[in-house]
Amino acid sequence: MPDDADRLQLLRQLDRLLNGMIAQQRGKVLAIGQALVPALTSEDVLNPDGYPELAADGPFNYEDGLLAGLLAAQMAVRAELRADRGTPRA
């Protein structure tokens, strides 16, 4: 079992890894979205409900779901990092 310092280091490494994965996945989601709606912006992708073309596209929804999962994992890691600093969880 890792000690507290090792645990914090692992959590920080995991957070950095997730940052890279999220950036890559955001790019992928945007590229798929722009293939369907060429004028789509990165802001539009954050709220795709206004675009029926996106709502109806299986690959877009799949990749957007993967992005949501990565973001949820990162939030969990960051909550652990905050807890270790003595910051109460919300």
Secondary structure per residue as TSV (DSSP state, phi and psi in degrees):
chain	resnum	aa	ss	phi	psi
A	1	M	-	360.0	127.5
A	2	P	-	-71.0	149.4
A	3	D	-	-76.5	177.6
A	4	D	H	-60.5	-40.6
A	5	A	H	-65.1	-42.4
A	6	D	H	-65.4	-40.2
A	7	R	H	-62.1	-45.1
A	8	L	H	-62.5	-41.4
A	9	Q	H	-63.1	-42.5
A	10	L	H	-63.7	-42.1
A	11	L	H	-63.6	-41.1
A	12	R	H	-64.8	-40.5
A	13	Q	H	-64.3	-42.0
A	14	L	H	-63.3	-40.1
A	15	D	H	-61.8	-43.4
A	16	R	H	-64.1	-41.9
A	17	L	H	-61.3	-46.2
A	18	L	H	-62.5	-37.2
A	19	N	H	-55.8	-46.9
A	20	G	H	-65.4	-42.5
A	21	M	H	-64.9	-39.2
A	22	I	H	-66.2	-43.8
A	23	A	H	-59.9	-44.3
A	24	Q	H	-64.0	-43.1
A	25	Q	H	-69.1	-36.8
A	26	R	H	-60.7	-41.5
A	27	G	H	-62.9	-40.7
A	28	K	H	-65.2	-45.3
A	29	V	H	-62.4	-42.7
A	30	L	H	-63.9	-43.0
A	31	A	H	-62.5	-43.6
A	32	I	H	-64.7	-43.4
A	33	G	H	-62.3	-41.5
A	34	Q	H	-70.5	-23.8
A	35	A	H	-68.0	-27.9
A	36	L	H	-91.7	-38.5
A	37	V	S	-132.3	92.5
A	38	P	T	-55.2	-31.8
A	39	A	T	-86.1	4.9
A	40	L	-	-61.1	136.7
A	41	T	-	-108.5	170.0
A	42	S	H	-64.3	-30.1
A	43	E	H	-67.2	-41.0
A	44	D	H	-61.1	-35.7
A	45	V	H	-65.5	-26.8
A	46	L	H	-67.4	-23.9
A	47	N	S	-137.5	74.3
A	48	P	G	-77.1	-1.6
A	49	D	G	-60.3	-25.2
A	50	G	G	-78.8	3.2
A	51	Y	-	-123.8	99.1
A	52	P	H	-57.6	-30.4
A	53	E	H	-61.9	-37.0
A	54	L	H	-75.4	-42.8
A	55	A	H	-60.7	-30.5
A	56	A	T	-89.6	-4.8
A	57	D	-	-98.3	114.8
A	58	G	H	-59.0	-51.2
A	59	P	H	-59.7	-39.4
A	60	F	H	-61.8	-47.4
A	61	N	H	-64.6	-36.3
A	62	Y	H	-63.0	-50.6
A	63	E	H	-66.0	-37.1
A	64	D	H	-65.3	-36.4
A	65	G	H	-66.2	-38.9
A	66	L	H	-61.8	-42.1
A	67	L	H	-60.8	-44.0
A	68	A	H	-60.0	-40.0
A	69	G	H	-65.2	-41.4
A	70	L	H	-63.9	-41.1
A	71	L	H	-64.7	-39.4
A	72	A	H	-64.2	-41.3
A	73	A	H	-63.3	-41.4
A	74	Q	H	-64.9	-39.3
A	75	M	H	-61.9	-39.2
A	76	A	H	-65.0	-43.3
A	77	V	H	-63.0	-44.2
A	78	R	H	-66.8	-33.1
A	79	A	H	-63.5	-39.8
A	80	E	H	-65.3	-40.6
A	81	L	H	-63.6	-41.8
A	82	R	H	-64.6	-41.7
A	83	A	H	-62.1	-37.9
A	84	D	H	-70.1	-22.4
A	85	R	T	-87.5	0.2
A	86	G	T	87.3	5.5
A	87	T	-	-82.3	125.6
A	88	P	-	-64.2	146.5
A	89	R	-	-75.7	145.8
A	90	A	-	-74.5	360.0
